[in-house]
């Protein structure tokens, strides 16, 4: 508790804050992480499901797996960490949330100043011509990808309609080039969106306090953001239940869940803001 109070005191004197979130934040909402004991990659080979090569070879299989993920996400709700970060945004004039998560839970919780480094699973992207589709546009192309539809679909019905009933002819096709549209997430081997990456690096360089929350600090280039902030003189804060590669560089380390730590910090901050 002393560290939380000390950090809160420091936060009161700074205006520029950057927050990086990873799969650990979503895991608290019941979404499996990609790394760790219950990670999705322990059950599936990512080269068969989350690469452009896999999509070219079998777009139906790739879409079925992503729809399975989308149904899990559609039934998840933001947790206390999501809401605390959303409230922090309103307390600091210069704030940016940089998320590696593709589930939109930060947006649902009310975050507006954010960049999605790895895209959004409820959006679409044509890998052939580069055309992007927002959530509404993807729904018009592919109603099965609708968040509300997937949320209300029972497991038995999902198995029958999607895993067994979906055919390649049902998949969304690009309105520009006619090729299959894939999910709007960054797959293995793909570059991160340039505009999002640029905003993330700018925020890291000018932040006075940088939070690294629920991220393994393994995936580049996002893993370098905390160290860039540290090099520029920022106070570096890690909230993670596990030790990571950046832990030794941090000014504050909290080995607890973000849904516990962040509301405590926020509570002290709100008393003085």
Secondary structure, DSSP 8 states (H G I E B T S, - for coil): -HHHHHHHHHHHT--EEEEEE-HHHHHTTT---SSSTT-GGGTS-GGGTSSHHHHHH-HHHHHHHHHHHHHHHHT----HHHHHHHHHHHH-SEEEEEE---S-HHHHTT--SEEETTEEEEEEE-TTT--EE-HHHHHHH-GGG-HHHHHT--HHHHIIIIIIT--GGGS-B-TTT-SB-EEEE--TT----HHHHHHHHHHHHH-SEEEEES--S-STTGGGHHHHHHHTT-EEEEE-SS--TTGGG-SEEE-S-HHHHHHHHHHHHHHH-
